[in-house]
Amino acid sequence: MLDVRGINQFYGSSHTLRNVSFSADVGAVTTVLGRNGVGKTTLLKCLMGSLATTSGSIHINGADVTGQPAHARARSGVGYVPQGREIFARLTVEENLLMGLATKSKGSIDDLPSEIFDMFPVLNDMLHRRGGDLSGGQQQQLAIGRALAMSPRILLLDEPTEGIQPSIIKDIGSAIKTLAKRGDMAIVLVEQYYEFAKDFRNEGMDRTHNPEFTQMEIYVAYKDYIWMMEFVEDMLETICMDVLGTTDVQIGENKVSFKKPFKRISMIDAIAEHTGIDIAPMNEIELLETCKKLGVETDESMGKGKLIDEIFGEKCEGNYIQPTFITDYPVEMSPLCKKHRDNPELTERFELMVNGKELANAYSELNDPIDQKERFEEQVKLSEKGDDEAMFIDMDFVRSLEYGMPPTSGMGIGIDRLCMFLTNNASIQEVLFFPQMRPEVKAKKIELTEHEKSILDNLKKVNPCELKDLRSKVEMSNKAWDKAMKGLSKKELVKVSKEGESLLVTLL
C-alpha cells in the first residue's frame, strides 16, 4: 500500500531524514520508533505532503505521489493525526469531525462512519461541546475520529498516546487493533521508545541481585509520581495478561496478584506499621538510638536518610509480598527528587515492592536548580563524614536546570527481577543471558622431583612411617633428603610429627 524509498529531507543545512526506506501493508500496524528530535514527525509530514522531500520517492498503491501536495494526498486516502492533537478548540466536537469530510463535496453528521462513535463513545456524548473543553485524552480521540471520517486507506499517527492518561491509552490501543484487524487500511505509527540498558553498579551479588543488570528507564514530561504509579499498574497488569494469561503469579510459596490497584503506603507509615515507632519527628541522634533499640546495624558515617533506609530494609521491606507502592520518602533519602507538595520534609517518590523485593523506583524529578544545589551540598557533608554512597556536586547538572526543565516523572524498573517473578525463578542467574559463574575449582598441579617421588612411593606402602625407617628405605644423600622432605612439607603433602620419642611422617 505505502512504499517509501530512499527519501532525504533537509531543514536548512541540517540533514533531518537520511535515506529512509520502509513499506506499510494493509491490515498491519507499521511502527517507527525513535527518540525526541530524530525526525519522526518530519517523516510523517513528508508522507502527508506538508513537507517536501529533497530526494527519494513515495508510492501509494503503486502510484507515485512524491510531488503531490497535502490536499491531493488526502483525497487519495491519506489520513493524518498530527502530534499535539491540533483540534479546533473553538469548534464543537461535531464540527471538528465534519472537518474530516473536507475531501468530499459535502457531508453531514450522518455521513460519519459509525465506528468512530463505537470506538470512542465519549465523542457522541460530547457532540455539541467545544473541542477546547475536552481533556487531552478526549482531544486525541477526537483527532483520530476526524482522520477516520474520510475512511482513509492509510492512517498516519504521530505519537497518539503521548501525555495521555493510561485508561485512554488503552482505548486508543484497542481502536488501533480494531482498525488493523479490519484489514482495509495501512497504519503507520510513530512513537518514542523506552530505554532498555545494561547497567552496572558497584554493589554486591546474591540470589536476587546482580550488579550488572537490565533496566528500563522512562521519563515523561508534565507528569508526576502519581501518574507514574498508575502507569506502572497498567503496565504490569498488561504484561502479566500477555505473558501468562492471568494476573495471579506464583512466586515461590507466594501467590502474588498484579491486578490493579496496588496498595500504597508512605515509608514513615510502613515503619510505624512494622515497628510501632513513629520516626517522623526524630533527628539523627534519635534515629541512631532507635536503630540500636531495634537491633539494626549502623556505623558513624550514616546520616539521617541512611538510618531510615536501614530501618526500612531490615524491618519492613520483606513483609510486602503483594505489589505495594512505598511512597513519600524523607527528603534526606532522595537528593534528586522533588519535595512533596504538602510536606517539605518528604519527597514525591515511590518504590514498588513485590515479594519482599524492590522492583521499580520512581519520583517526580527535582527541577529547581537552587534546591538541587543545596541537596548536593548536603551530600558533600555526608561524603566528608565517610558515606561512600553520597553524591558529589554536579555543577553541569545544576546549570542545565538553570536553563529550564519541565515538571517530569522518571522511573527505572529492573527487567531481570521482573523476569524472575514471571518465571517463578528463585535465582536471578536463571534469567540472565550471560550469568556470572563461579570459576571451576581445579586441582593444583604439583611438580615433584625424583627424590620427592621416591619418598612418597615408600610412604604410601607404610603410612604413617617412622622418619628413621623411611630414611633408610630411600637411597639419597643427606642434602638431597633434607631438600626433598622440605619440599614435600611446603607442598603440604606430608607432615612430620613427634609421637613420644619417635618422629612420624604422615601423608596428608
C-alpha positions in Angstrom: 0.0 0.0 0.0 2.7 2.5 1.1 6.2 2.2 -0.3 8.9 4.7 0.8 12.3 4.5 -0.9 15.4 6.5 0.0 13.8 9.8 1.0 16.1 12.6 2.2 15.0 15.9 3.8 16.8 19.0 5.0 16.0 21.8 7.4 18.4 24.4 6.0 21.7 22.8 6.2 20.6 20.1 8.7 20.1 16.7 7.2 17.0 15.5 9.1 16.0 12.4 7.1 18.8 10.4 5.6 17.9 7.7 3.0 14.8 6.5 4.8 13.1 3.4 3.3 10.2 1.3 4.5 6.9 -0.1 3.5 3.5 -0.4 5.2 1.0 -3.1 4.3 -2.8 -3.2 4.5 -4.0 -4.8 7.7 -0.8 -4.1 9.6 0.5 -1.5 12.0 3.9 -0.3 11.0 5.7 1.3 13.9 8.6 3.7 13.7 10.4 4.2 17.0 12.9 6.9 17.9 14.0 9.5 20.5 12.9 13.1 20.5 14.4 15.0 17.7 15.4 12.2 15.4 12.9 13.1 12.7 9.7 11.0 13.4 7.3 14.0 12.9 9.3 15.2 9.9 8.9 11.8 8.3 5.1 11.8 8.7 4.9 15.4 7.4 6.8 14.3 4.3 4.4 11.3 3.9 1.5 13.7 4.2 3.0 16.2 1.8 3.2 19.1 4.1 7.0 19.0 3.9 8.8 18.4 0.6 11.5 15.8 0.3 14.9 16.5 -1.3 15.2 13.1 -3.0 13.6 9.7 -2.9 10.1 8.5 -3.7 6.8 7.8 -2.0 4.3 5.5 -3.7 0.7 4.8 -2.6 -0.9 1.7 -4.1 1.7 1.8 -6.9 1.1 5.4 -7.8 4.0 7.9 -7.3 2.8 10.7 -5.0 6.2 12.2 -4.2 5.4 15.6 -5.8 1.7 15.8 -4.8 0.5 18.4 -2.2 -1.1 17.5 1.1 -4.7 18.0 -0.1 -4.1 15.7 -3.1 -2.8 13.0 -0.8 -5.8 13.5 1.5 -8.1 12.9 -1.5 -6.2 9.8 -2.4 -6.9 8.4 1.1 -4.2 9.5 3.5 -5.4 10.4 7.0 -3.1 12.2 9.3 -3.3 12.7 13.1 -0.5 15.2 14.0 1.4 15.4 17.2 -0.3 17.5 19.9 -3.8 16.7 18.6 -4.3 20.1 16.9 -8.1 20.0 17.0 -10.1 23.3 16.6 -10.7 24.4 20.1 -13.5 26.8 19.3 -15.4 24.4 17.1 -17.7 21.8 18.6 -16.9 18.1 18.5 -19.4 17.6 15.7 -17.8 20.5 13.7 -14.3 19.1 14.2 -15.5 15.7 13.0 -17.1 17.2 9.9 -13.8 18.8 9.0 -12.7 15.3 8.3 -15.1 15.2 5.4 -13.4 18.2 3.7 -12.2 16.0 0.9 -15.8 15.3 -0.1 -18.1 17.8 -1.8 -20.5 17.9 1.2 -21.1 16.0 4.3 -23.3 15.8 7.4 -23.1 14.0 10.8 -25.0 11.1 9.2 -22.1 10.7 6.7 -19.6 10.0 9.5 -18.7 6.3 9.9 -20.5 4.8 12.9 -17.3 3.1 14.0 -16.0 6.4 15.3 -18.6 6.5 18.0 -18.3 2.8 18.6 -14.6 3.1 19.4 -14.9 6.5 21.2 -18.4 6.8 22.8 -17.3 10.0 24.6 -17.4 11.8 21.3 -21.1 11.1 20.8 -21.8 12.2 24.4 -19.9 15.5 23.9 -21.0 16.1 20.3 -22.1 19.7 21.0 -19.3 20.7 23.4 -16.4 22.8 22.2 -13.2 20.9 21.4 -11.3 23.0 23.8 -13.4 21.8 26.7 -12.3 18.2 26.2 -9.5 16.7 28.2 -6.2 15.9 26.4 -7.1 12.3 26.0 -10.6 13.1 24.7 -9.0 15.6 22.2 -6.7 12.8 21.0 -9.7 10.6 20.4 -11.4 13.5 18.5 -8.3 14.0 16.3 -8.3 10.3 15.4 -12.0 10.3 14.8 -11.6 13.3 12.5 -9.0 11.4 10.5 -11.3 8.3 10.3 -14.2 10.4 9.0 -12.7 10.3 5.5 -12.4 6.5 5.6 -8.7 6.6 4.9 -6.7 3.9 3.2 -3.5 5.0 5.0 -3.7 6.3 8.6 -0.6 8.3 9.9 -0.5 8.6 13.7 2.1 10.8 15.4 2.7 9.7 19.0 -1.1 9.2 19.6 -0.5 8.2 23.3 1.9 11.0 24.3 0.9 12.8 27.5 -2.4 10.8 27.9 -3.8 9.1 31.0 -3.5 5.3 31.0 -7.2 4.5 30.7 -7.5 6.4 27.4 -4.2 5.0 26.1 -5.9 1.6 26.4 -8.9 2.8 24.5 -6.7 4.2 21.7 -4.7 1.0 21.6 -7.9 -1.1 21.3 -9.1 1.2 18.4 -5.8 0.8 16.5 -6.0 -3.0 16.9 -9.6 -3.0 15.7 -8.7 -0.9 12.6 -5.7 -3.2 11.8 -7.8 -6.3 12.2 -10.5 -5.0 9.9 -7.9 -5.2 7.1 -8.8 -2.3 4.8 -6.1 0.2 5.7 -2.4 0.5 6.4 -1.4 2.2 9.7 1.9 4.0 10.3 2.5 4.8 13.9 5.5 6.7 15.3 6.3 6.6 19.0 9.1 7.3 21.4 10.7 4.2 22.8 11.8 3.2 26.3 15.5 2.8 27.0 16.4 -0.8 27.8 20.0 -0.8 29.0 22.6 -2.9 30.7 23.6 -1.1 33.8 26.4 -1.7 36.2 26.5 -0.7 39.9 29.4 -1.4 42.2 27.2 -3.5 44.5 27.2 -7.0 45.9 25.7 -10.1 44.4 23.2 -12.5 45.8 20.4 -14.8 44.5 18.0 -11.9 43.7 20.5 -9.2 42.8 23.1 -8.8 40.1 25.4 -5.8 39.9 25.2 -5.9 36.0 21.5 -5.8 35.3 18.9 -4.9 32.7 16.8 -1.8 33.3 14.1 0.1 31.6 14.1 3.8 32.1 11.2 6.1 31.3 10.9 9.9 31.7 7.6 11.7 31.0 7.3 15.5 30.9 4.4 17.2 32.6 3.7 14.1 34.7 4.3 13.3 38.4 4.9 10.2 40.5 1.1 9.7 41.0 0.7 9.4 37.2 3.7 7.0 37.2 2.1 4.7 39.7 -1.0 4.4 37.6 1.2 3.8 34.5 3.1 1.0 36.4 -0.1 -0.7 37.5 -1.4 -0.7 33.9 1.9 -1.9 32.5 2.4 -4.8 34.9 -1.2 -5.9 34.7 -0.9 -5.9 30.9 2.4 -7.7 30.9 1.1 -10.5 33.1 -2.0 -11.0 31.0 0.0 -11.0 27.7 2.7 -13.4 29.1 0.8 -15.6 31.5 -2.9 -15.0 30.7 -3.6 -14.1 34.3 -2.6 -11.5 36.9 -2.1 -14.2 39.6 1.6 -15.1 39.6 3.1 -17.9 41.6 6.5 -16.7 43.1 8.0 -19.4 45.3 5.5 -20.2 48.0 3.5 -17.0 47.5 0.7 -16.2 45.1 1.1 -12.6 44.0 -1.7 -10.7 42.3 -0.8 -8.0 39.8 -4.4 -6.9 39.5 -4.6 -3.1 39.9 -4.9 -1.1 42.0 -1.8 -1.8 44.2 -1.6 -0.9 47.8 0.0 2.5 48.6 1.7 3.3 52.0 4.2 6.0 52.9 7.6 5.0 54.2 7.0 6.5 57.6 3.7 4.7 58.0 5.3 1.5 56.8 8.0 1.8 59.5 5.3 2.6 62.1 3.2 -0.4 60.9 6.1 -2.9 61.4 7.9 -1.4 64.4 5.3 0.6 66.2 7.6 3.6 66.1 6.9 7.0 64.6 10.2 8.2 63.1 8.7 11.4 61.6 9.8 13.8 64.3 13.2 12.2 65.0 16.6 13.8 64.4 19.7 11.9 63.5 20.7 11.1 67.1 17.2 9.8 67.9 17.2 7.7 64.8 20.6 6.2 65.8 19.2 5.3 69.2 16.1 3.8 67.5 18.4 1.6 65.3 20.2 0.4 68.4 16.9 -0.4 70.1 15.7 -2.3 67.0 19.0 -4.2 66.6 19.7 -2.5 63.2 23.3 -2.4 62.4 24.7 1.2 61.9 28.0 3.0 61.6 29.2 6.5 62.3 29.2 7.5 58.6 25.4 7.2 58.3 23.2 10.3 58.1 19.5 10.6 58.7 18.5 9.3 55.3 20.7 6.2 55.6 19.5 5.4 59.0 15.9 5.5 57.9 16.8 3.3 54.9 18.4 0.7 57.1 15.4 0.6 59.4 13.0 0.1 56.5 15.2 -2.5 54.8 15.7 -4.5 58.0 12.2 -4.3 59.5 9.7 -3.6 56.7 10.8 -4.5 53.1 10.5 -8.2 53.3 6.9 -8.0 54.6 5.5 -6.7 51.3 4.6 -9.7 49.3 1.7 -8.3 47.3 2.7 -5.3 45.0 2.9 -2.3 47.2 4.0 1.3 46.5 6.1 2.6 49.3 5.7 6.4 48.9 6.8 9.8 50.2 10.4 9.2 51.3 12.1 11.6 53.7 14.0 14.3 51.8 17.4 13.1 53.1 17.0 9.8 51.2 16.3 11.3 47.8 18.7 14.0 46.6 17.3 14.1 43.1 13.7 14.0 44.0 11.2 16.9 44.1 9.9 17.9 47.6 6.4 16.7 48.5 3.7 19.2 47.5 2.1 19.0 51.0 5.1 18.3 53.3 8.6 19.8 52.5 10.2 17.2 54.8 9.2 14.4 52.3 9.7 13.8 48.6 7.4 12.6 45.8 9.0 9.2 45.4 7.9 5.6 45.4 9.5 2.2 45.3 7.4 -0.8 44.2 7.8 -3.8 46.4 6.9 -7.2 45.2 7.6 -10.5 47.1 9.7 -8.6 49.6 12.0 -7.1 46.9 12.2 -3.7 45.1 11.0 -3.9 41.5 10.8 -0.2 40.5 12.0 3.1 41.7 10.4 6.4 40.6 9.8 10.0 41.5 8.7 13.5 40.5 12.1 14.8 39.2 13.6 17.8 41.1 13.8 20.7 38.6 14.6 23.5 40.9 18.3 24.4 40.5 18.6 26.2 43.9 17.1 23.3 45.8 19.2 20.8 43.8 22.5 22.7 44.6 21.6 22.7 48.3 20.9 18.9 48.2 24.3 18.3 46.6 26.0 20.3 49.3 24.3 18.2 51.9 25.6 15.1 50.1 29.1 16.5 50.2 28.8 16.8 54.0 27.8 13.1 54.2 30.8 12.2 52.0 33.1 14.0 54.3 31.6 12.1 57.2 32.5 8.8 55.5 29.4 7.9 53.5 30.9 6.3 50.3 27.4 6.4 48.6 27.0 10.1 48.9 26.9 12.2 45.7 29.3 14.9 44.5 28.2 18.3 43.4 27.4 18.0 39.7 27.5 21.7 38.6 26.8 20.8 34.9 23.5 19.3 36.0 22.7 22.3 38.2 23.5 24.6 35.3 21.3 22.6 32.9 18.4 23.0 35.4 19.0 26.8 35.4 18.2 26.8 31.7 14.9 25.1 32.5 13.3 21.7 32.9 9.6 21.0 32.8 7.8 19.0 35.5 8.8 15.4 34.9 8.4 12.0 36.3 11.0 9.3 35.8 11.3 5.7 36.6 13.6 2.7 36.4 12.4 -0.9 36.6 14.6 -4.0 36.9 13.8 -6.3 34.0 15.8 -9.2 35.3 13.9 -9.3 38.6 10.6 -9.0 36.8 11.6 -12.0 34.7 12.4 -13.8 37.9 8.9 -13.2 39.2 7.1 -14.1 35.9 9.0 -17.3 35.5 9.0 -18.3 39.2 12.7 -18.5 39.5 14.3 -18.1 42.9 17.7 -17.2 41.4 18.5 -14.2 39.2 21.2 -16.3 37.5 18.4 -18.3 35.8 17.1 -15.3 33.8 20.4 -13.6 32.8 21.6 -14.0 29.3 25.1 -14.3 30.4 25.1 -15.4 34.0 28.2 -14.9 36.1 29.5 -18.3 37.2 31.9 -19.1 40.0 35.2 -20.3 38.5 35.7 -24.1 38.5 38.0 -25.2 41.3 40.7 -27.2 39.7 43.2 -29.4 41.5 46.6 -27.8 41.7 49.2 -29.5 39.5 52.2 -30.2 41.7 55.5 -30.8 40.2 57.6 -33.4 42.1 61.3 -34.1 41.9 62.6 -37.7 41.6 63.6 -37.7 45.2 60.2 -36.4 46.4 58.5 -39.1 44.3 60.7 -41.8 45.9 59.8 -40.7 49.4 56.1 -40.6 48.6 56.2 -44.1 46.9 57.7 -45.6 50.0 55.4 -43.7 52.4 52.3 -45.0 50.5 53.4 -48.6 51.4 53.6 -47.8 55.2 51.6 -44.7 56.4 52.5 -43.3 58.8 56.1 -44.3 58.9 58.9 -43.6 61.4 61.3 -41.0 60.0 64.4 -43.1 60.5 62.8 -46.1 58.8 61.7 -44.0 55.8 65.1 -42.5 55.6 66.7 -45.9 55.5 64.4 -47.1 52.6 65.4 -44.3 50.2 68.9 -44.0 48.7 69.9 -40.4 48.6 72.4 -38.1 50.2 71.6 -36.2 53.4 71.4 -33.0 51.4 69.0 -34.5 48.9 66.9 -36.0 51.7 66.6 -32.7 53.6 65.7 -30.8 50.4 63.1 -33.4 49.4 61.4 -33.5 52.8 61.3 -29.7 53.0 59.7 -29.6 49.5 57.0 -32.2 50.4 56.2 -30.3 53.6 56.0 -27.0 51.7 53.7 -28.6 49.1 51.5 -29.8 52.0 51.9 -33.5 51.0 53.5 -34.8 54.2 53.6 -33.9 57.9 56.3 -34.7 60.4 55.0 -35.1 64.0 56.5 -36.3 67.3 54.9 -39.3 68.9 56.7 -40.0 72.3 60.3 -40.5 71.4 59.7 -41.1 67.7 59.3 -38.9 64.7 56.5 -40.0 62.4 56.0 -39.0 58.7 52.3 -38.9 57.6 50.7 -38.5 54.2 48.3 -35.6 54.0 
